[in-house]
Amino acid sequence: MVTPDAGPSDQRAAAAGALVLSSEHRTRIPPSAEAPAILECNGVRKNFGGISALEDISITLRDGEILGLIGHNGAGKTTLFDCISGFLKTDGGRIRLGGVDIDSWPAHMRAAAGLGRTFQEARLFPSLTVT
């Protein structure tokens, strides 16, 4: 739904299938500190040989919260996402989804439990044709 006061970026988002509300409906109320934790990472570590990519990373994502990770290239953002989603095994720490420890779960079980992710490049199989 695009409202009459939607700007160009709103119109592009709507064309991509996003729901766009008028500016009066855009105010978000952050969740309280008591909101249940949906995703928790506590002391997550990941090494590649002698290089420490992640060291003691702890984050909590609460129900209704939007959390962003910002950092320089090589800071470990993608490595953290790979560990959370099960594409990489952690070298330490705990990852919980809805209070359940998912460290031993493979990626497909995490996805079936509702944990999803996207990739920077959406070329899943560049060598395949539409046919």
N, C-alpha and C positions, 0 to 999 in steps of 0.2 A: 504494500500500500504506500503510495507516494502522495504526500499531502501538497496542497497548493504552494506552501512556502518552502518546498524542498529545493535545495540548491543543486548545482551540477554534480557534486560528489554524491549527494543523496540519490540523484537520478541514476548515476552509474551503479551505485550499490543496489538499487531496486532492479535495475536491468540484470544484475548478477544473481537475483533471487533473494536478496536480503529484505527484511522488513524495515521500513523507514517510517518513523513517526514524526509528527510535527515537533518543533523545538520545545513546545510546552510540555511534552512527554519525555524529554530526554534526561531529566534529572534522575540520577541514580542515588539510592540510599545505600551506603556500604553496609555489609553485614556486621552484626555485633561480634564482639570477641567471644561470645558464648555460642555462636553459630557452629554447627558440627563441622569437623574437618573432613573434607572430601578426599584430599590427597595430602600425604605427609612424607617428607623426606627428612631423615634424621641422620646426620653424620655420614652422608654418602661420600664414598671415595672411589676413584677409578684411576688406575695407572696404566700406562702403555710403556712397558719396559721400565726404564729408570725415570720416565717423565710422569709427573703427577698432573693429570688433567682435571680431576676434581678432588678437593681435600676438605673434608668435614662440612659438606653442604647440607644445610637444614632450611627447609621452607615448609610452610603450611598454607594450603589453599582451602578456604572455608566456603560453605554452601552460599551461593549468591555473590561470591567475590570474583573479581577479574584480576589476574596477576600477570604481570609482564616481566620478562627477564631482559635486561639490557647489558651489553658489554662489548668490548673490543673483539675483533676476530681473534680466535684462539683462546678466548676466555673460558670456554667449556660449556657454553649454552647448549649446543647440539649434543655434546657428550652426555649432558644431564638428561636431555629429552630422550636420547637413545637408551639410557639406563632406566628411566621411568617407564618407557614403553616396552622394555624387554628386549630390545635389539642388541644391547650390550649387557653383560653381567657386571654387577658392581663388585668392587674389591673390599667393600665394607659399608657399614651403615644399614639403615632400614628404609624400605619404601612401603607405605600403607595406602590402600585405596578403600575408603569408607571404613577405616579402622581395621581392615584385614591385611595382614602381612602378605605381600605379593612378590617378595624377592625371588622365590623359587619358581614363579610362574613364567612360562614362555610367553612370547609376544601375543600369540593367538588367544591365549586364555585371558590376558589382560584386556585385549580388544573385546572379547565376548562379555567381559564384566563391565564394559562401558567406557574403558579408557581409550581415547582416540587421539590421533595426532595427524598433522599434515607435514609435508616436506616443502622445502624452499623451491625445489624444482619438481614440477608435476609431470615429469617424463618417466612413467613407470616402466614402459617397455618401448623405447624409441625405435627398436628394429622391427616391431610388428606393424603390419598394415591394418587398416580398418577391416578389411576382409578377413 
